[in-house]
Amino acid sequence: MKLPYTLSEIENKPLAFFTAISISAVIFLFFEFKSSFETQLENQQKTIEKLDRKVEEYEESLKEVNKRLIECITLREQQQ
């Protein structure tokens, strides 16, 4: 594998070598961060789905409690 720059080229053009290394590092970091953000997004989506299921469970429980409360109020009114 041939390296993109030889030692003599680096000595003659240090700025070009530094620029190439810097661009390579930025490209690497871009893809690394993109991958990291995609993983975070997937994890957050799973968390959101779990929380949505809990909310649905709580809503069902609340409906049941409201139904029972209405029954109790109705029975009390009938007794009076």
Helices and strands as residue ranges (DSSP letters): H 7-12, H 14-79
